[in-house]
Amino acid sequence: MRKLLSMLLCLTLLLPTVLTAPVMAEAATLFIEAPAGVIRPGKAVLLSFSVPAAGECDLFLRAADGSMVQPVVENQPVTTGKNHLWWNGTFEGVPAPEGMYALVLSQNGAEVEASVTIGAIAPYITGIAADKDPETSLLTVDFYASVNGLLTVGLWTESAWTIVQSRQIEAGANRVVWDAQELTQYTASLTLTLTDMTGFSSNEEHIPVRREEFGLMTPTPTPTATPTP
């Protein structure tokens, strides 16, 4: 009996040590997720990767023969563990060439890679010039479209996004005219998106708009009726 009590006493003394032993966190490793789908230069995608140490890293495209095709980013500041990076398929304005490559993550001499496919240049809208006329309450937007396609004009407010216009346009110079009287929120954003014949869309371009820029008064909130007791 004394021997059994002694054993139980030893286990009791050891139990707190076992329960309070610190749990070692799993060390971060060098890892990069393969991007989903085809990356088309001009359309931003989110790259996700992990590094074992804070500092800097490089990402680049490597061909099947081992040659470097093009940098993605150089000397990118990173923190230990998971990191994210938006990439639009270009480096210093130069689009990555079409093809299948290895997307390489490099830090402190170590490398990991994932497969990536680069497609044709995405449709894009550029050269945006917006003229806001307080006398007519009209917004005139001139822009350049890279390809023929469907132009979608939308309006973002604090609560929702709605379509303002949707029509086919041709590549080159284009214009949109919008009546700001439609703006019910004090501050919002007009958006332009170009979709090519394959159904692939450009980045959404935003033009901030405010009622005061068009000489419009701020709408007065409708008072809430007080329920009768």
C-alpha positions in Angstrom: 0.0 0.0 0.0 2.8 2.4 0.9 4.4 1.7 -2.5 1.2 2.4 -4.3 0.7 5.7 -2.4 4.3 6.7 -3.2 3.7 6.1 -6.9 0.4 8.2 -6.9 2.2 11.0 -5.1 5.0 11.1 -7.7 2.4 11.2 -10.5 0.6 14.0 -8.7 3.8 16.0 -8.5 4.6 15.5 -12.1 1.1 16.3 -13.5 1.3 20.1 -13.3 4.6 20.0 -15.1 3.0 18.0 -18.0 -0.1 20.2 -18.2 1.9 23.4 -18.2 4.6 22.4 -20.6 4.7 25.0 -23.4 3.4 23.9 -26.8 6.1 24.5 -29.5 4.8 26.5 -32.5 5.4 24.9 -35.8 8.2 26.7 -37.6 7.3 28.5 -40.8 8.8 27.1 -43.9 9.5 28.4 -47.4 6.3 27.8 -49.4 4.4 29.4 -52.3 0.9 28.6 -53.4 0.2 27.9 -57.1 -1.9 30.7 -58.6 -5.4 29.6 -59.7 -6.1 29.9 -63.4 -4.2 31.8 -66.0 -2.5 35.1 -65.2 -3.0 37.7 -67.8 -0.7 40.7 -67.6 -2.6 43.9 -66.7 -5.0 42.1 -64.4 -3.9 41.9 -60.8 -3.8 38.6 -58.9 -3.0 37.8 -55.3 0.1 35.7 -54.7 0.3 33.9 -51.3 3.5 32.5 -49.8 5.3 31.8 -46.5 8.9 32.5 -45.4 10.8 31.2 -42.3 12.3 34.5 -41.4 11.5 38.2 -41.7 13.6 40.2 -44.1 13.4 40.3 -47.9 12.7 37.8 -50.7 12.6 37.6 -54.5 10.0 36.1 -56.8 10.7 35.4 -60.5 9.6 33.3 -63.4 11.8 30.5 -64.5 11.6 28.6 -67.9 11.8 24.8 -68.2 15.4 25.1 -69.3 16.3 26.8 -66.0 16.7 30.3 -67.4 15.1 33.3 -65.6 12.3 34.7 -67.8 11.5 37.8 -65.8 11.4 39.1 -62.2 8.1 39.3 -60.4 9.4 41.4 -57.5 12.9 42.0 -56.1 13.9 42.7 -52.5 10.3 42.4 -51.3 10.0 43.1 -47.5 8.4 40.1 -45.7 7.5 39.0 -42.2 7.9 35.5 -40.7 5.1 33.2 -41.9 2.3 34.0 -44.3 2.7 36.9 -46.8 0.6 38.2 -49.7 1.5 40.2 -52.8 -0.6 41.7 -55.6 1.0 41.2 -59.0 -0.4 42.4 -62.3 1.8 40.1 -64.5 4.4 42.8 -65.3 7.8 44.0 -64.1 8.7 47.7 -64.5 5.8 48.0 -67.0 7.0 45.0 -69.2 4.4 42.2 -69.5 5.5 38.7 -68.8 5.5 36.6 -72.0 2.9 34.0 -72.6 3.8 30.5 -71.6 4.1 28.0 -68.7 6.7 28.7 -66.1 7.9 28.0 -62.6 7.0 30.8 -60.2 10.1 30.8 -57.9 10.2 32.1 -54.3 13.8 32.8 -53.1 15.1 33.8 -49.7 18.6 33.6 -48.3 19.7 31.2 -51.0 16.8 28.7 -50.6 14.1 28.3 -53.2 10.7 26.8 -53.7 8.5 26.9 -56.8 5.0 26.5 -58.1 3.6 26.1 -61.7 2.1 29.2 -63.3 0.6 29.9 -66.7 0.9 33.4 -68.3 -1.8 34.2 -70.9 -2.4 37.1 -73.3 -2.4 40.7 -72.1 -5.7 41.4 -70.3 -8.1 44.1 -71.6 -7.4 47.4 -70.0 -8.7 51.0 -69.7 -6.2 53.8 -69.5 -5.8 57.5 -70.1 -8.8 58.3 -68.0 -9.7 62.0 -67.9 -12.8 63.1 -65.9 -14.5 66.5 -66.3 -17.1 67.4 -63.6 -19.4 70.2 -64.6 -21.3 71.9 -61.7 -23.5 73.9 -64.1 -25.0 70.8 -65.9 -24.3 68.2 -63.2 -22.7 66.1 -65.9 -19.6 63.9 -65.5 -17.7 63.4 -68.8 -15.1 60.6 -68.8 -12.7 60.2 -71.7 -10.6 57.1 -71.8 -8.7 54.6 -74.0 -9.9 51.0 -74.4 -7.3 48.4 -75.4 -9.7 46.1 -77.3 -13.3 45.9 -78.6 -15.6 44.7 -75.8 -18.4 45.3 -73.4 -18.1 48.5 -71.2 -19.8 48.3 -67.9 -20.2 51.6 -66.0 -21.2 51.1 -62.3 -21.8 53.2 -59.2 -20.4 52.3 -55.8 -22.0 53.8 -52.8 -21.6 52.9 -49.1 -24.4 50.4 -49.4 -24.3 48.8 -52.8 -23.0 48.7 -56.4 -25.4 49.3 -59.3 -25.0 49.3 -63.1 -25.3 52.7 -64.7 -24.5 51.8 -68.3 -23.6 48.7 -70.3 -22.7 48.9 -74.0 -20.3 47.6 -76.7 -17.4 49.9 -77.5 -14.5 49.7 -79.9 -10.8 49.8 -79.2 -9.4 53.3 -79.0 -10.7 56.6 -77.7 -14.1 56.5 -75.9 -16.4 58.7 -73.8 -18.9 58.2 -71.1 -21.4 60.9 -70.0 -23.2 60.5 -66.7 -25.8 62.6 -64.9 -24.7 63.2 -61.3 -28.3 63.8 -60.4 -28.5 60.0 -60.0 -26.1 60.2 -57.1 -28.1 59.9 -53.9 -25.1 59.3 -51.5 -22.9 62.3 -50.7 -19.7 60.4 -51.7 -19.4 57.5 -54.1 -17.3 56.1 -56.9 -18.1 55.6 -60.6 -16.5 52.5 -62.0 -15.4 51.4 -65.5 -14.8 47.8 -66.5 -14.0 46.4 -70.0 -14.8 42.8 -70.9 -13.3 41.3 -74.0 -14.9 38.8 -76.5 -13.6 35.8 -74.4 -15.5 37.1 -71.3 -12.3 38.2 -69.5 -12.6 41.5 -67.7 -10.1 44.3 -67.0 -9.4 45.8 -63.6 -12.2 48.0 -62.3 -11.2 51.6 -62.7 -12.7 54.0 -60.0 -13.5 57.7 -60.4 -14.4 59.3 -57.0 -17.5 61.6 -57.2 -19.2 63.8 -54.6 -22.4 65.7 -54.9 -20.8 69.0 -54.0 -18.6 68.8 -57.0 -21.7 69.1 -59.2 -23.4 71.9 -57.3 -25.8 69.4 -55.7 -27.2 69.8 -52.2 -26.6 67.0 -49.7 -29.9 65.0 -49.5 -31.7 65.5 -46.2 -32.3 62.2 -44.4 -36.0 61.2 -44.1 -37.0 61.4 -40.4 -37.9 58.1 -38.8 -41.4 58.0 -37.5 -41.7 57.5 -33.7 -44.0 54.6 -32.9 -47.1 55.6 -30.9 -47.1 53.9 -27.5 
